[in-house]
Amino acid sequence: MSNRIPVLVIEDDEIVQDALKRSLRLNGFEVYQAMDGPSGLKLARTCKPALILLDWMMPEMDGLEVLAELKHTRKTRKIPIFMLTGKGMLSDVDRAFELGADNYIIKPSDLMELGSIVKEKWDKFKSPAGVR
């Protein structure tokens, strides 16, 4: 049995997905991937991730629509969701948290840093002293 943390990445950019997959695996995560909101919603119900990393800007369904759907669906509402986006204005952060995001990560210029950023935020989120 693997000790890896199952994470679902819902991201439409293949370059970002590939970098995230490598970086997350190096940091102890088992990575599932979806290229858009509808397939991400379906996969969230079947792969039972411990965590979802959700891009904001995607075609068809944006990340906030996906977030709202995940938080209003019985099977997925308790899964922590970290928004992963280039949108860094305070109003954007506030909007995501109002809809139920559990954390917010602004994409760094070096995508290989993302795995360690996610791991650090995940560890704080899961710690007894962590803010939920």
PyMOL commands that set and color helices and strands:
alter all, ss='L'
color gray80, all
select helices_A, chain A and resi 14-26+37-47+63-71+90-98+111-126
alter helices_A, ss='H'
color red, helices_A
select strands_A, chain A and resi 5-10+29-34+51-55+81-85+103-106
alter strands_A, ss='S'
color yellow, strands_A
deselect
rebuild
show_as cartoon
